Amino acid sequence: SPNEVQFPVPWGHIAGKAWGDPSGKPVLALHGWLDNAGSFDKLLPLLSKGLYIVALDLPGHGYSSHRSQGSDYAVYDYIVDIKYIVDALKWEKFTFLAHSMGAGIATWVSDYY
């Protein structure tokens, strides 16, 4: 079963679930539109051997904090959110596992960083 995780951000926290051994190969899982980290609940237990998989509730989804009033939820705003997470995890290299909106975010993050 996963461990609940939270990462501090300026407006609160980004929540998620972590599967596997933290010393395993790092994988960041990003969900799609109108979804949350729970979308990976049936898949990740099957994949977690040798991997450390962190599935996020992107801001405004699941158990993560909502952005400040008046803030935007444009897809490109999530690029900075991912940087917060990767820095908190101290990951220099990692693999994305993503679908829908999460796949778009993963592509942009890969392009910028």
Secondary structure, DSSP 8 states (H G I E B T S, - for coil): --EEEEEEETTEEEEEEEEE-TTSEEEEEE--TT--GGGGTTTHHHH-TTEEEEEEE-TTSTTS----TT----GGGHHHHHHHHHHHHT-SS-EEEE-THHHHHHHHHHHH-
